[in-house]
C-alpha cells in the first residue's frame, strides 16, 4: 500500500468539504491507522459503535443492514477514493 498516495488522496477528499492548515492535516494524519481488508471482511459489525470514518483507497465496500431474520438488505455501495462513516 502506497501510504503517501493514500494520504494525498484522502486529504484531497477532505478538502472538498473544508480546507485544512498543515498543522490540522498533520494532527489528523498522525491519528490514522491504515488497514487492509479481504473480500467479505467487515469494517463494522451489527451492534458495534462507529466512532471512526474510513477512506476507501482501493476497492469497493457494500453497505447493508441485517434484518431480524438474518437477511442482508443492501443500502449502497462505495468505491475507490470515497470517505464512508
Secondary structure, 3 states (H helix, E strand, C coil): CCHHHHHHHHHHHHCCCCCCCHHHHHHHHCCCCCCCCCCCCCCCCCCCCCCCCEEECCCEEEEEEECCCCCEEEEEEEECCEEEC
